[in-house]
Amino acid sequence: MQSKLEKGTTGPDGNRVGKWNFYNRKEELELTVDYDSSRVSFMQEDTTRYLVQVGEEWQPKRLARAPRPMGSADHRLATLQGALRYPVSALMGQQQGTMLLSYIVDPNGHTRDYVVEKSVSTACNNEVWRALQTLPDNWIPAIYQGRPVAARFYLTVKFQIMSSAEWRRFKEEYEGRGQSPASAAKVAAAPSPHYVQEVVITAVAQ
C-alpha cells in the first residue's frame, strides 16, 4: 500500500529526504512535498467547504489552502484500518454500530479536542482512540483569508458482525469484482465531504 500511495527516498536515519509524491487510491497525485526545503510544491485542487473557526464560530468555507494530512490521506486511513481490532468484550456482547468522533486540526498542523459524538461502547471508543495514537500527527493546516485557521474533521468507525454465511456471500461478491473482500469490509468508499472519513470493521461470527 505504501509503495503505491507514497513514493520517495529516505536518508540513513530513516527520515524522508528530497521530493515525495503522495497519491490517492485512484493513483492520482494529491501532494508533493520537498523535505529538503520543507515546502509543499504541489497540492491537488480541493473546492470542498471545510468547517473552520472564524472568530468564535464554526463556518463552512472554501479555503485558499485545504487542510490535509502531511502525506497520502488514503494511506493514513489504510494504516488506521490495519491498526483497529474488534474488541473482544464488544464481540461477546454482540455490540455493533457506528461511532462518530470529531476533532480539530489546529493552525500549527496538529490534532486536538477529540470528542466522541456518538458511542458504540466504551471498549469500541477506547479501541479507536488507541489506533489513532499510532498515526503520525502531522497535518497541513487550513488557510483562510491569508492565515492558518483551525478546521474540524469527523471520523466514523462502523463496527459490524457478520454471520459466516453473510461473509461468504460478501466475499464472493467482491472477489467477482476483482477486489479484496477484507479491505472492502473495513474501508468504506471515498467519503464526501473530505473532512469526513469512514472506516468499517467487520467481525465474522462462527
C-alpha positions as MATLAB code, in Angstrom:
seq = 'MQSKLEKGTTGPDGNRVGKWNFYNRKEELELTVDYDSSRVSFMQEDTTRYLVQVGEEWQPKRLARAPRPMGSADHRLATLQGALRYPVSALMGQQQGTMLLSYIVDPNGHTRDYVVEKSVSTACNNEVWRALQTLPDNWIPAIYQGRPVAARFYLTVKFQIMSSAEWRRFKEEYEGRGQSPASAAKVAAAPSPHYVQEVVITAVAQ';
ca = [
       0.000    0.000    0.000;
       2.702    2.473    0.965;
       4.773    1.900   -2.183;
       1.716    2.708   -4.323;
       0.496    5.733   -2.374;
       3.709    7.269   -1.034;
       6.839    7.450   -3.187;
      10.190    8.942   -2.244;
      13.518    8.181   -0.609;
      14.753    8.118    2.967;
      18.132    9.009    4.413;
      20.390    6.758    6.545;
      18.444    7.824    9.651;
      15.134    6.711    8.102;
      13.814   10.265    7.665;
      12.337   11.380    4.350;
      14.627   13.372    2.050;
      14.113   15.141   -1.268;
      10.756   15.174   -3.062;
       7.983   12.804   -2.046;
       4.814   12.244   -4.074;
       1.578   11.188   -2.376;
      -1.330    9.585   -4.215;
      -4.937    8.575   -3.578;
      -6.454    5.143   -4.258;
      -7.224    6.190   -7.835;
      -3.456    6.704   -8.309;
      -3.981   10.459   -8.726;
      -1.213   12.719   -7.441;
      -2.538   14.654   -4.433;
       0.533   16.172   -2.849;
       4.257   16.742   -3.450;
       6.489   17.744   -0.560;
      10.172   18.714   -0.756;
      11.540   17.564    2.577;
      14.910   19.240    1.949;
      13.294   22.684    1.847;
      10.207   21.779    3.969;
       7.945   23.127    1.234;
       4.767   21.866   -0.405;
       5.375   22.138   -4.147;
       2.030   20.685   -5.297;
      -1.438   20.165   -3.815;
      -4.400   18.799   -5.732;
      -7.177   21.374   -6.053;
      -9.806   20.940   -3.350;
     -13.011   23.004   -3.524;
     -14.647   21.360   -0.508;
     -16.241   23.727    2.002;
     -14.428   22.898    5.232;
     -15.682   23.725    8.711;
     -13.221   26.317   10.012;
     -13.120   28.554   13.050;
     -13.921   32.169   12.195;
     -13.799   34.207   15.379;
     -15.857   32.242   17.893;
     -17.952   30.416   15.293;
     -17.511   27.355   13.060;
     -18.456   28.114    9.480;
     -18.241   26.181    6.176;
     -15.749   27.998    3.939;
     -13.884   27.461    0.690;
     -10.234   27.907    1.522;
      -7.084   29.253   -0.070;
      -5.479   26.023    1.138;
      -7.397   22.984    2.345;
      -6.281   21.147    5.486;
      -4.948   17.629    4.987;
      -2.520   15.073    6.404;
       1.132   15.567    5.514;
       1.155   12.522    3.246;
      -1.376   10.325    1.491;
      -4.799   10.668    3.105;
      -5.789    7.210    1.821;
      -2.593    5.693    3.199;
      -3.363    7.243    6.583;
      -6.868    5.755    6.502;
      -5.493    2.329    5.493;
      -2.976    2.487    8.350;
      -5.796    3.256   10.788;
      -7.811    0.362    9.340;
      -4.896   -2.014    9.875;
      -4.429   -0.909   13.481;
      -8.076   -1.375   14.515;
      -9.309   -4.595   16.108;
     -12.840   -5.552   17.104;
     -12.797   -5.544   20.943;
     -13.415   -9.000   22.435;
     -15.857   -7.619   25.004;
     -17.885   -5.951   22.233;
     -17.964   -9.212   20.283;
     -19.114  -11.178   23.310;
     -21.828   -8.600   23.958;
     -22.866   -8.523   20.266;
     -22.261   -4.779   20.317;
     -22.218   -3.165   16.887;
     -22.970    0.219   15.399;
     -21.242    3.387   14.229;
     -19.021    5.530   16.403;
     -18.686    9.210   15.445;
     -15.605   11.132   16.544;
     -14.881   14.810   15.944;
     -11.511   16.523   16.256;
      -9.751   19.742   15.301;
      -6.673   20.278   13.143;
      -5.192   23.430   14.679;
      -3.287   26.249   12.903;
       0.008   24.557   13.839;
      -0.885   21.360   11.970;
      -1.675   19.150   14.975;
      -4.888   17.483   16.129;
      -6.673   18.252   19.402;
     -10.058   18.337   21.131;
     -11.194   14.809   20.283;
     -14.868   14.345   21.169;
     -16.966   11.169   20.908;
     -20.167   12.492   19.342;
     -21.785    9.048   19.119;
     -20.678    5.942   21.001;
     -20.999    2.216   20.347;
     -19.437    1.074   23.627;
     -16.602    2.106   25.920;
     -14.441   -0.717   24.559;
     -15.016    0.373   20.945;
     -14.339    4.010   21.825;
     -11.080    3.034   23.552;
     -10.011    0.895   20.589;
     -10.477    3.767   18.139;
      -8.514    6.102   20.407;
      -5.712    3.520   20.765;
      -5.456    3.094   16.987;
      -5.476    6.846   16.357;
      -2.486    7.263   18.656;
      -0.418    5.034   16.338;
      -0.755    7.564   13.480;
       1.665   10.439   12.894;
       0.170   13.777   13.978;
       1.484   15.972   11.178;
      -1.005   17.971    9.100;
      -1.058   20.831    6.622;
      -3.320   23.420    8.292;
      -6.147   25.290    6.595;
      -5.503   28.774    5.206;
      -8.419   31.231    5.241;
      -8.096   34.927    4.405;
      -4.331   34.636    4.353;
      -3.747   32.993    7.716;
      -3.809   29.481    9.239;
      -7.078   28.604   10.981;
      -8.458   25.631   12.900;
     -10.521   23.123   10.897;
     -12.908   20.439   12.145;
     -12.770   16.831   10.958;
     -15.004   13.817   11.617;
     -14.240   10.104   11.719;
     -16.910    7.406   11.618;
     -15.964    3.847   12.546;
     -18.620    1.218   11.884;
     -18.334   -1.959   13.953;
     -20.359   -4.760   12.383;
     -20.734   -8.509   12.915;
     -21.499  -10.857   10.013;
     -22.523  -14.480   10.105;
     -20.341  -16.974    8.252;
     -22.975  -17.233    5.511;
     -23.164  -13.438    5.133;
     -19.364  -13.246    4.956;
     -19.217  -15.930    2.234;
     -21.757  -14.022    0.130;
     -19.880  -10.793    0.723;
     -16.560  -12.410   -0.200;
     -17.952  -13.955   -3.388;
     -19.422  -10.615   -4.464;
     -16.173   -8.694   -4.074;
     -13.918  -11.417   -5.426;
     -16.133  -11.430   -8.508;
     -15.212   -7.768   -8.967;
     -11.519   -8.500   -8.541;
     -11.407   -6.696   -5.179;
     -10.175   -7.728   -1.770;
     -13.156   -8.582    0.442;
     -11.156   -7.917    3.613;
     -10.275   -4.366    2.645;
     -13.732   -3.729    1.215;
     -15.272   -4.774    4.525;
     -13.027   -2.472    6.502;
     -12.672    0.720    4.494;
     -15.683    2.494    3.087;
     -15.719    4.182   -0.294;
     -14.046    7.576   -0.514;
     -16.243    9.865    1.592;
     -17.603   13.265    0.694;
     -17.016   15.860    2.012;
     -13.298   15.362    2.596;
     -13.452   16.298    6.269;
     -15.475   13.146    6.971;
     -13.553    9.857    6.977;
     -15.166    6.427    7.209;
     -13.842    3.058    8.316;
     -15.726   -0.235    8.653;
     -14.513   -3.035   10.944;
     -16.135   -6.431   10.362;
     -16.052   -9.471   12.632;
     -17.262  -12.859   11.327;
     -19.314  -14.912   13.793;
     -18.906  -18.673   13.568;
];
